[in-house]
């Protein structure tokens, strides 16, 4: 994980950058009520990967149901304008299959913008 946020603020970070997203979930990006407004995810590898975003601070990849899951085709970057609400907290991870727990072919780069 190579995570950068402005979590010193009392609300959801305006910007979360992570250049090393894999199947080890990043837990507790934010605790509590928040709204995710934008996601940018880059898959620099030829094999597809799946970004999973969770509304919990306790994630078991392959078991915990994500509130948002995005398929990242190989060698692509996706840009998603959204409004996904969280009530417990924000966590995420990436896998090689939908809803799975297996490591993707390589790491994903992720940018999340949010608000409370």
C-alpha positions in Angstrom: 0.0 0.0 0.0 1.1 3.5 -0.8 -1.7 5.5 0.5 -1.9 9.3 0.7 -4.9 11.2 2.1 -5.7 14.4 3.9 -7.2 12.5 6.8 -6.1 15.1 9.3 -9.4 16.7 8.5 -12.4 15.6 10.7 -14.4 14.6 7.7 -14.0 12.2 4.8 -10.7 13.0 3.0 -11.3 15.2 -0.1 -8.8 13.1 -1.9 -7.4 9.5 -1.4 -4.5 8.4 -3.6 -3.2 4.8 -3.5 -0.6 3.5 -6.0 -0.5 0.0 -4.7 -4.0 -1.5 -4.4 -4.2 -5.3 -4.2 -6.2 -8.0 -2.5 -5.1 -6.9 1.0 -8.0 -4.6 1.9 -7.2 -1.0 2.9 -9.3 -0.7 6.0 -10.5 2.4 7.7 -9.8 5.0 5.0 -12.5 6.9 6.9 -14.8 6.1 9.8 -18.4 7.1 9.8 -20.8 8.7 7.4 -19.4 9.9 4.0 -20.2 10.2 0.3 -17.9 9.1 -2.5 -18.2 11.4 -5.5 -15.5 10.3 -7.9 -13.4 7.2 -8.5 -10.4 6.9 -10.9 -8.8 3.5 -11.1 -6.0 2.5 -13.4 -5.1 -1.1 -14.3 -1.7 -1.1 -16.1 -1.7 -4.9 -16.6 -3.1 -6.9 -19.5 -5.4 -9.0 -17.2 -8.6 -7.7 -15.9 -9.0 -6.8 -12.2 -11.9 -5.8 -9.9 -11.9 -2.9 -7.5 -14.2 -3.5 -4.5 -15.3 -0.7 -2.2 -16.9 -1.5 1.2 -19.0 0.3 3.8 -17.3 -1.3 6.8 -14.1 -1.2 8.8 -14.0 -5.0 8.9 -13.4 -6.6 5.5 -12.7 -10.2 4.5 -12.1 -10.2 0.8 -14.3 -12.8 -1.0 -16.8 -12.8 1.9 -17.7 -9.2 2.7 -20.2 -7.7 0.1 -18.9 -4.5 -1.5 -21.2 -1.5 -1.9 -19.4 -0.9 -5.3 -17.5 -3.1 -7.5 -15.8 -2.1 -10.8 -14.3 -4.3 -13.5 -11.1 -2.9 -14.7 -10.3 -4.3 -18.1 -6.6 -4.8 -18.9 -4.6 -1.7 -19.7 -7.4 0.7 -18.9 -8.3 3.6 -16.7 -11.8 4.2 -15.6 -13.3 7.5 -14.5 -16.6 7.2 -12.5 -18.6 10.1 -11.3 -20.9 8.7 -8.6 -22.7 9.3 -5.4 -22.1 6.3 -3.1 -23.0 6.7 0.5 -21.3 5.2 3.5 -22.6 4.9 7.0 -19.9 2.8 8.8 -16.7 3.7 7.0 -14.7 3.4 3.8 -12.5 0.4 2.9 -11.3 -1.0 -0.5 -9.3 -3.7 -2.2 -8.6 -5.2 -5.7 -8.9 -8.8 -6.8 -8.7 -10.9 -10.0 -12.4 -12.0 -9.9 -15.7 -10.3 -9.1 -16.4 -10.7 -5.4 -13.2 -12.7 -5.1 -10.2 -12.8 -2.8 -7.4 -13.7 -5.2 -4.6 -11.2 -5.9 -4.9 -9.4 -9.3 -2.2 -9.8 -11.9 -0.6 -6.5 -10.6 -1.4 -3.5 -8.5 -4.1 -1.0 -9.3 -3.7 2.8 -8.9 -6.7 4.4 -7.2 -7.9 8.0 -6.7 -11.1 8.6 -4.7 -12.7 12.0 -4.1 -15.3 12.3 -1.4 -17.4 14.6 0.8 -19.5 14.5 3.9 
